[in-house]
Amino acid sequence: MAKQKNIKQDNKQRLGIMEKRGISVLIIGTLLFIISLRLDSGIAAAFKNAESPVFDPLFSVLTNFGVAMVFLLWIPCMILYRKNNKVVKLLLLSFLVSFVLSFLLKLIFLKQRPMGVFEYPFTNIISYSFPSMHAMVIFALLPITKKYLPQRRHLFAWFSYLVAFTRIYFGFHFISDVVFGAFFGHFIGMYLIDLHERGILWRKV
């Protein structure tokens, strides 16, 4: 009985911490998103003709969605597969949820990109600007990689920030697209971690 009470207390305490973090992310994200909306035009104009023979080749690689997924999804899955395959499932679920939600939000808001209309190769499906799918997916994966691969958390974090920056640098997104995507994605990742640790997503062995 005492053990069960302690477990319940621990769960309540953890839930309280997660709720406070979630509220903090929501408040900070909302404020930054409102500020970023006012900066959209100015920042887009500032980067419109930006060119750098040093950074352009590097940023061109980092902004590729496939490269980002190799670094933040495939490699962590390979590392964690034998250690904790449930975390691998968590990463895949976070990717799927954030990807689908970002795609649906694009179809709802239909916001044009700073660089104009963009179509996916071979499908002729128009890709809209809001929110940034790169930012939402990457920042949904980031809390998981940071928590379960803590030794590499700074590497994953800086990589994510750089990828998000490249989306603005090349004119694929307004800054508000990236800010919203990053915070919403981070919220998704935190929420799924909480469900995972409470044993709601799948049965505990």
C-alpha positions in Angstrom: 0.0 0.0 0.0 2.7 2.4 0.9 4.6 1.7 -2.3 1.4 2.3 -4.3 0.9 5.6 -2.5 4.5 6.7 -3.3 4.0 5.8 -7.0 0.8 7.8 -7.1 2.5 10.8 -5.4 5.4 10.6 -7.8 3.0 10.5 -10.8 1.1 13.5 -9.4 4.4 15.4 -8.8 5.6 14.6 -12.3 2.3 15.5 -13.9 2.4 18.9 -12.0 5.9 19.6 -13.3 4.9 18.7 -16.9 1.8 20.9 -16.6 4.0 23.8 -15.4 6.5 23.3 -18.3 3.7 23.0 -20.8 2.1 26.2 -19.6 5.5 27.9 -19.7 6.1 26.8 -23.2 2.6 27.9 -24.2 3.1 31.4 -22.7 6.6 32.0 -24.1 5.7 30.5 -27.4 2.6 32.7 -27.8 4.5 35.9 -26.9 7.4 35.1 -29.3 4.9 34.2 -32.0 3.1 37.6 -31.6 6.4 39.4 -31.7 7.6 37.4 -34.7 4.5 38.3 -36.7 5.5 41.9 -36.6 9.0 41.0 -37.8 8.0 38.9 -40.7 8.3 41.4 -43.5 11.4 43.1 -42.2 13.4 39.9 -41.7 12.2 38.4 -45.0 13.4 41.5 -46.7 16.7 41.4 -44.9 17.5 37.9 -46.1 16.0 38.3 -49.6 19.4 38.8 -51.3 21.6 37.2 -48.7 24.5 35.2 -50.2 27.6 33.8 -48.6 30.1 31.6 -50.4 31.1 30.2 -47.0 27.7 29.4 -45.4 25.5 28.8 -48.5 26.8 25.3 -49.3 26.6 24.2 -45.6 23.1 25.7 -45.1 22.0 24.0 -48.4 22.8 20.6 -46.8 21.3 21.4 -43.4 18.0 22.7 -44.8 17.4 19.4 -46.6 14.6 17.6 -44.8 16.1 14.2 -45.4 19.5 15.2 -43.9 17.7 16.6 -40.8 15.8 13.3 -40.4 18.9 11.2 -40.7 20.5 13.2 -37.9 17.6 13.7 -35.6 15.5 10.5 -36.3 17.4 7.7 -38.0 20.7 8.0 -36.0 18.9 8.3 -32.6 16.7 5.3 -33.5 19.8 3.2 -34.4 21.5 4.2 -31.1 18.4 3.5 -28.9 17.1 0.4 -30.7 18.8 -2.1 -28.4 18.7 0.1 -25.3 15.1 1.1 -25.3 12.9 0.2 -28.3 9.9 2.0 -26.8 11.8 5.3 -27.1 12.3 4.4 -30.8 8.5 4.0 -31.1 8.2 7.4 -29.3 10.5 9.1 -31.8 8.6 7.6 -34.7 5.2 8.6 -33.2 6.5 12.1 -32.6 7.6 12.4 -36.2 4.3 11.1 -37.5 2.1 13.3 -35.3 4.1 16.5 -36.0 4.4 15.8 -39.7 0.6 15.2 -40.2 -0.4 18.2 -38.0 1.9 20.6 -39.8 0.6 19.4 -43.2 -3.0 19.8 -42.1 -2.3 23.3 -40.7 -0.7 24.3 -44.0 -3.9 23.3 -45.8 -6.0 25.3 -43.3 -4.1 28.6 -43.4 -2.8 28.5 -47.0 -0.2 31.1 -46.3 2.1 31.9 -49.2 5.9 31.6 -48.7 8.2 34.7 -48.9 9.7 33.2 -52.0 6.4 32.5 -53.7 4.6 29.3 -54.6 6.5 26.0 -54.0 5.5 22.6 -55.2 6.6 19.2 -54.1 8.6 17.3 -56.8 6.6 14.7 -58.8 3.3 15.4 -57.0 2.6 19.0 -58.0 1.2 19.5 -54.5 1.6 23.2 -53.4 3.5 23.6 -50.2 2.4 26.5 -48.1 4.4 28.5 -45.6 2.6 28.3 -42.2 3.8 26.5 -40.2 7.3 25.4 -40.9 7.2 21.6 -41.2 10.9 21.4 -40.7 10.7 23.3 -37.5 7.7 21.5 -36.1 9.0 18.0 -36.8 12.6 18.7 -35.7 11.5 20.4 -32.4 9.0 17.6 -31.7 11.9 15.1 -31.9 14.3 17.4 -29.9 12.9 16.9 -26.4 13.0 13.1 -26.9 16.6 13.0 -28.1 17.7 15.4 -25.4 16.1 13.4 -22.7 17.1 9.9 -23.7 20.5 10.8 -25.3 21.6 13.4 -22.8 25.3 13.2 -23.7 24.5 14.5 -27.2 21.7 17.0 -26.2 23.8 20.1 -27.1 24.7 18.7 -30.5 21.0 17.9 -31.3 19.9 21.3 -30.0 22.4 23.4 -32.0 21.7 21.3 -35.1 17.9 22.0 -34.7 18.5 25.7 -34.3 20.7 25.9 -37.4 18.2 24.0 -39.5 15.4 26.3 -38.4 17.5 29.3 -39.2 18.2 28.1 -42.7 14.5 28.0 -43.5 14.4 31.8 -42.9 17.8 32.4 -44.5 16.8 30.9 -47.8 13.4 32.5 -47.8 11.4 29.3 -47.5 9.6 30.6 -44.4 8.7 33.8 -42.5 10.1 33.9 -39.0 6.6 33.5 -37.5 6.3 30.2 -39.4 9.4 28.8 -37.8 8.7 30.2 -34.3 5.2 28.7 -34.3 6.5 25.4 -35.7 9.3 25.2 -33.2 7.2 25.8 -30.1 4.2 23.7 -31.2 6.6 20.9 -32.1 8.3 21.1 -28.8 5.0 21.0 -27.0 4.1 17.8 -29.0 7.4 16.2 -28.0 7.0 17.0 -24.3 3.4 15.8 -24.3 4.3 12.5 -25.9 7.1 12.0 -23.4 4.7 12.5 -20.6 2.3 10.0 -22.0 5.2 7.6 -22.6 6.5 7.8 -19.0 3.0 7.4 -17.5 2.5 4.2 -19.5 -0.4 5.5 -21.5 1.0 5.1 -25.0 1.8 1.4 -24.6 1.7 -1.3 -21.9 4.5 -1.5 -19.5 6.4 -4.7 -19.5 
